[in-house]
Amino acid sequence: MPTTYIFGFIMSLGLFELVSVPIIILRDDGFPLIVAVYLGVESAFAMIGLIVYNFVVYKIEAEGENDHKPHRHHKPDLRHRIHKSEVKKGFKLKIDEEHVLWTVVIISILFQVVMFVLMQSFDGDDAYYVVQSVLTEQTNTLYRIKPYTGLSMSMDLRHALASVPVWIAFLGRVSGIHPTIIAHSVIGILLIPLLYIVYYNYAVALFGTDSRRKAAFMLFVSFMYIFGNVSIYTQATFMLTRTWQGKSMLANLILITIGWIMMVLFKRDEDSDEFTLGFWIVMCFLSIAAAMCSTASVFLVALMIAVYGITLSICKKDLQVALKLMITCVPLVAYGAMYILI
């Protein structure tokens, strides 16, 4: 379920970028069109997802569970009953320790979310990003008004291709909440737990079924974020004080998710040669979502994927891995070419 939620959120961001950028370039007052088209596309993909899950994935999972059920006439070995009480005591002690760790993890995450809402943080970039969201929602224009002065201007291409402010304006339009409140109070409630879901998947990839180690890992990560404000440029500072900005989403969501998927692909490639189509599709949408967050993603994400692809190809002695990862970078190449040409 956590993996499904992450994949769905990333694909939702990618779809918004695919819908919004052409309209931003072609229409000065195209925000209502973005809202209508994106709601239709998102609803269509949601229906497709429900159909695929109910008629394909659910049946496969049900068949797998039936295959692993014990035989009805199978009798357990009586020799295992001797140590039943001892095993139960040890298991209880282990569960108690894990409960304490997981309780502290949950409290630390809730603490970050609550403090994000109560302790508002403002910086100079709000004068552009938040104001751009407000202008988009209130005037229906797309990067045609200068946030600093309120005067008309030609399309700001450098920021127009990264559509996070328009996405925040979209959330404000469909929810009826002011975009400033969305940015400073609502986005953190959505993105901070999502970040820790990604880190939980890291813990699963690293420690498997060892719940105690997973809890310790999550506690370490949460403390690194809570006490990471050693400078205004750290990843933790951006996540907890500038969550709504695209560069913060790039550093704390997109790059982290790419690293996790690379780890999963490496482990699966070690175990088998099976082609994990779902992960490759999500990698493509991650490239699109990265472009949505910041123009810096063109070289940051492409470089990250290229280094991993070359390394894995050398380790596996298989050039196909690098070629597949190169295909996932096609959206970034198109994004960079669009920025240069236009």
C-alpha positions as CSV (number, residue, x, y, z in Angstrom):
1,M,0.0,0.0,0.0
2,P,2.7,2.6,0.8
3,T,4.4,1.9,-2.6
4,T,1.1,2.2,-4.4
5,Y,0.5,5.6,-2.8
6,I,3.9,6.9,-3.7
7,F,3.6,5.7,-7.3
8,G,0.1,7.2,-7.6
9,F,1.3,10.6,-6.2
10,I,4.3,10.8,-8.6
11,M,2.1,9.9,-11.6
12,S,-0.4,12.5,-10.5
13,L,2.4,15.2,-10.5
14,G,3.7,14.0,-13.9
15,L,0.2,14.2,-15.4
16,F,-0.2,17.7,-14.1
17,E,3.1,18.7,-15.8
18,L,2.1,17.1,-19.1
19,V,-1.3,18.9,-19.1
20,S,-0.2,22.3,-17.8
21,V,3.0,23.1,-19.7
22,P,1.4,23.2,-23.2
23,I,-1.4,25.3,-22.0
24,I,0.9,27.7,-20.1
25,I,2.9,28.2,-23.3
26,L,-0.1,28.6,-25.7
27,R,-2.7,30.4,-23.5
28,D,-2.3,33.5,-21.5
29,D,-5.5,32.9,-19.5
30,G,-5.5,29.1,-19.6
31,F,-5.8,28.3,-15.9
32,P,-9.5,27.3,-16.1
33,L,-8.6,25.0,-19.0
34,I,-5.8,23.4,-17.0
35,V,-8.3,22.8,-14.1
36,A,-10.9,21.2,-16.4
37,V,-8.5,19.1,-18.5
38,Y,-6.5,17.8,-15.5
39,L,-9.6,16.9,-13.6
40,G,-10.8,14.9,-16.6
41,V,-7.4,13.2,-17.2
42,E,-6.9,12.4,-13.5
43,S,-10.4,10.9,-13.2
44,A,-9.8,8.8,-16.3
45,F,-6.5,7.4,-14.9
46,A,-8.1,6.8,-11.6
47,M,-10.8,4.7,-13.2
48,I,-8.2,2.8,-15.3
49,G,-6.3,2.1,-12.1
50,L,-9.4,0.8,-10.3
51,I,-10.2,-1.5,-13.2
52,V,-6.7,-2.8,-13.5
53,Y,-6.4,-3.5,-9.8
54,N,-9.8,-5.2,-9.5
55,F,-9.6,-7.4,-12.6
56,V,-5.9,-8.1,-12.8
57,V,-3.8,-7.3,-9.7
58,Y,-6.4,-8.4,-7.1
59,K,-6.9,-11.8,-8.8
60,I,-3.2,-12.4,-9.0
61,E,-2.8,-11.6,-5.3
62,A,-5.8,-13.8,-4.4
63,E,-4.3,-16.7,-6.5
64,G,-1.0,-16.3,-4.8
65,E,-2.6,-16.4,-1.3
66,N,-4.5,-19.6,-2.2
67,D,-1.3,-21.3,-3.4
68,H,0.4,-20.6,0.0
69,K,-2.5,-21.8,2.2
70,P,-1.7,-24.9,4.2
71,H,-3.5,-28.1,3.4
72,R,-6.8,-28.7,5.3
73,H,-5.7,-32.0,6.8
74,H,-2.2,-30.9,7.7
75,K,-1.4,-31.5,11.3
76,P,1.3,-29.4,13.1
77,D,4.3,-31.2,14.6
78,L,3.7,-31.8,18.3
79,R,7.4,-31.3,19.1
80,H,7.0,-27.6,18.5
81,R,4.5,-27.3,21.4
82,I,7.2,-27.9,24.0
83,H,8.9,-24.5,23.5
84,K,5.7,-22.6,22.8
85,S,5.6,-20.6,26.1
86,E,9.3,-19.7,25.8
87,V,8.9,-18.5,22.3
88,K,5.8,-16.4,23.3
89,K,7.7,-14.7,26.1
90,G,10.7,-13.8,23.9
91,F,8.3,-12.6,21.1
92,K,6.4,-10.4,23.6
93,L,9.6,-8.7,24.8
94,K,10.7,-8.1,21.2
95,I,7.3,-6.6,20.3
96,D,7.4,-4.3,23.3
97,E,10.7,-2.9,22.3
98,E,9.5,-2.4,18.7
99,H,6.3,-0.7,20.0
100,V,8.4,1.9,21.9
101,L,10.6,2.6,18.9
102,W,7.6,2.9,16.5
103,T,5.7,5.1,18.9
104,V,8.6,7.5,19.1
105,V,8.9,7.5,15.3
106,I,5.2,8.4,14.9
107,I,5.4,11.1,17.6
108,S,8.4,12.7,15.9
109,I,6.6,12.7,12.5
110,L,3.4,14.2,14.0
111,F,5.6,16.7,15.8
112,Q,7.1,17.9,12.5
113,V,3.6,18.2,10.9
114,V,2.1,20.1,13.8
115,M,5.1,22.5,14.0
116,F,4.9,23.1,10.3
117,V,1.3,24.2,10.7
118,L,1.8,26.2,13.9
119,M,5.2,27.8,13.4
120,Q,4.9,29.6,10.0
121,S,8.2,30.2,8.1
122,F,8.5,33.0,5.5
123,D,11.4,33.9,3.2
124,G,12.1,36.1,0.2
125,D,11.1,33.4,-2.3
126,D,7.5,33.7,-1.1
127,A,7.4,37.0,-2.9
128,Y,7.6,35.1,-6.2
129,Y,6.3,31.5,-5.7
130,V,3.4,32.1,-3.4
131,V,2.4,35.3,-5.1
132,Q,2.5,33.5,-8.5
133,S,0.1,30.9,-7.2
134,V,-2.2,33.6,-5.8
135,L,-2.1,35.5,-9.2
136,T,-2.8,32.4,-11.1
137,E,-5.9,31.4,-9.0
138,Q,-7.3,34.9,-8.8
139,T,-6.7,36.2,-12.4
140,N,-6.6,32.9,-14.4
141,T,-3.4,34.1,-16.1
142,L,-0.3,31.9,-16.4
143,Y,3.1,33.6,-15.7
144,R,2.0,36.8,-17.5
145,I,2.0,39.1,-14.4
146,K,5.2,40.0,-12.6
147,P,4.7,39.0,-8.9
148,Y,7.0,41.7,-7.6
149,T,5.2,44.7,-9.2
150,G,1.8,43.4,-10.5
151,L,2.6,44.6,-14.0
152,S,2.0,42.6,-17.2
153,M,5.0,40.9,-18.8
154,S,5.8,38.3,-21.4
155,M,5.8,34.7,-20.4
156,D,8.5,33.9,-17.8
157,L,9.8,30.7,-19.4
158,R,12.4,29.9,-16.8
159,H,9.6,29.4,-14.2
160,A,6.8,28.6,-16.5
161,L,8.1,25.1,-17.3
162,A,8.3,24.3,-13.6
163,S,4.6,24.3,-12.7
164,V,4.5,23.7,-9.0
165,P,3.0,27.2,-8.3
166,V,0.2,26.4,-10.8
167,W,-0.3,23.1,-9.1
168,I,-0.8,24.9,-5.7
169,A,-3.2,27.3,-7.4
170,F,-5.1,24.3,-8.8
171,L,-5.3,22.8,-5.2
172,G,-6.7,26.2,-4.0
173,R,-9.2,26.4,-6.8
174,V,-10.7,22.8,-6.4
175,S,-10.6,23.0,-2.5
176,G,-11.8,26.6,-2.1
177,I,-8.8,27.3,0.2
178,H,-6.6,30.3,-0.4
179,P,-3.3,29.3,-2.2
180,T,-1.3,31.0,0.5
181,I,-2.9,28.8,3.1
182,I,-2.4,25.8,0.9
183,A,1.3,26.6,0.6
184,H,2.0,27.4,4.3
185,S,-0.3,25.1,6.1
186,V,-1.7,22.3,3.9
187,I,1.2,21.2,1.7
188,G,3.3,20.1,4.7
189,I,0.5,17.8,6.0
190,L,0.6,16.1,2.6
191,L,4.3,16.0,1.8
192,I,6.0,15.4,5.2
193,P,4.2,12.0,5.8
194,L,4.8,11.1,2.1
195,L,8.6,11.7,2.6
196,Y,8.6,9.3,5.5
197,I,6.7,6.7,3.5
198,V,9.5,6.8,1.0
199,Y,12.1,6.4,3.8
200,Y,10.1,3.5,5.2
201,N,10.5,1.8,1.8
202,Y,14.2,2.4,2.1
203,A,14.1,0.7,5.5
204,V,12.2,-2.3,3.9
205,A,14.8,-2.5,1.1
206,L,17.7,-2.4,3.6
207,F,16.4,-4.5,6.6
208,G,13.6,-6.7,5.1
209,T,11.3,-8.0,7.9
210,D,13.5,-6.8,10.8
211,S,10.9,-4.4,12.3
212,R,13.2,-3.2,15.1
213,R,15.9,-2.1,12.7
214,K,13.4,-0.4,10.5
215,A,12.1,1.5,13.4
216,A,15.6,2.6,14.5
217,F,16.3,3.7,10.9
218,M,13.1,5.8,10.7
219,L,13.9,7.3,14.1
220,F,17.4,8.3,12.9
221,V,16.0,9.9,9.7
222,S,13.3,11.8,11.6
223,F,15.9,13.2,14.1
224,M,18.2,14.2,11.2
225,Y,15.3,16.3,9.8
226,I,14.3,17.8,13.2
227,F,17.8,18.8,14.1
228,G,19.0,19.5,10.5
229,N,18.6,23.2,10.5
230,V,22.3,23.9,10.8
231,S,22.1,26.3,7.8
232,I,19.5,27.7,5.5
233,Y,20.7,25.5,2.6
234,T,20.3,22.0,4.2
235,Q,17.8,19.5,2.9
236,A,16.1,19.4,6.3
237,T,15.7,23.2,6.4
238,F,14.1,23.2,2.9
239,M,11.7,20.4,3.8
240,L,10.4,21.8,7.0
241,T,10.4,25.5,6.2
242,R,10.0,25.8,2.4
243,T,8.0,22.6,1.7
244,W,5.8,24.3,-0.9
245,Q,8.7,25.3,-3.2
246,G,9.6,23.2,-6.2
247,K,13.3,22.9,-5.3
248,S,12.4,21.5,-1.9
249,M,10.1,18.9,-3.5
250,L,12.9,18.0,-5.9
251,A,15.5,17.5,-3.1
252,N,13.2,15.8,-0.6
253,L,10.7,13.8,-2.7
254,I,11.9,13.3,-6.3
255,L,15.6,12.6,-5.7
256,I,14.9,10.5,-2.6
257,T,12.3,8.4,-4.5
258,I,14.7,7.9,-7.5
259,G,17.3,6.6,-5.1
260,W,14.9,4.1,-3.5
261,I,13.7,2.8,-6.9
262,M,17.3,2.4,-8.0
263,M,18.0,0.4,-4.9
264,V,15.0,-1.8,-5.6
265,L,16.0,-2.3,-9.2
266,F,19.5,-3.3,-8.2
267,K,18.2,-5.8,-5.7
268,R,15.7,-7.3,-8.1
269,D,18.3,-7.5,-10.9
270,E,20.5,-9.4,-8.4
271,D,17.8,-11.9,-7.7
272,S,16.4,-12.4,-11.2
273,D,16.4,-11.0,-14.7
274,E,12.7,-10.2,-14.6
275,F,11.8,-6.9,-16.3
276,T,10.0,-4.8,-13.6
277,L,7.9,-2.7,-16.0
278,G,6.1,-0.8,-13.2
279,F,9.3,0.6,-11.8
280,W,10.5,1.8,-15.2
281,I,7.2,3.5,-15.9
282,V,7.4,5.3,-12.6
283,M,11.0,6.3,-13.4
284,C,9.7,8.1,-16.5
285,F,7.0,9.9,-14.5
286,L,9.7,10.8,-11.9
287,S,11.6,12.5,-14.7
288,I,8.5,14.5,-15.7
289,A,7.7,15.3,-12.0
290,A,11.3,16.5,-11.6
291,A,10.9,18.9,-14.5
292,M,7.7,20.1,-12.8
293,C,9.7,21.0,-9.6
294,S,12.8,22.9,-11.0
295,T,14.8,23.5,-14.1
296,A,17.8,22.2,-12.2
297,S,16.4,18.7,-12.5
298,V,17.4,18.6,-16.2
299,F,21.0,17.9,-15.2
300,L,20.7,16.7,-11.6
301,V,18.2,13.9,-12.2
302,A,19.8,12.9,-15.6
303,L,23.3,12.8,-14.0
304,M,22.0,10.7,-11.1
305,I,20.3,8.2,-13.4
306,A,23.3,8.1,-15.7
307,V,25.8,7.4,-13.0
308,Y,23.6,4.6,-11.6
309,G,22.9,3.1,-15.1
310,I,26.6,3.0,-15.9
311,T,27.5,1.5,-12.5
312,L,24.8,-1.2,-12.7
313,S,25.6,-2.1,-16.3
314,I,29.3,-2.6,-15.3
315,C,28.3,-4.7,-12.3
316,K,25.8,-6.8,-14.2
317,K,27.8,-6.8,-17.5
318,D,24.5,-5.9,-19.2
319,L,24.3,-2.8,-21.4
320,Q,20.5,-3.1,-21.6
321,V,20.1,-1.7,-18.0
322,A,21.8,1.6,-19.0
323,L,19.8,1.8,-22.2
324,K,16.5,1.4,-20.3
325,L,17.5,4.1,-17.8
326,M,18.4,6.4,-20.7
327,I,14.9,6.0,-22.0
328,T,13.5,7.2,-18.7
329,C,15.5,10.4,-19.2
330,V,13.8,11.2,-22.5
331,P,11.3,13.6,-20.7
332,L,14.2,15.5,-19.2
333,V,15.9,15.8,-22.6
334,A,12.7,17.1,-24.2
335,Y,12.3,19.5,-21.3
336,G,15.8,20.9,-21.7
337,A,15.4,21.2,-25.5
338,M,12.1,23.1,-25.0
339,Y,13.8,25.5,-22.6
340,I,16.7,26.1,-25.1
341,L,14.6,26.5,-28.2
342,I,11.7,28.6,-26.9
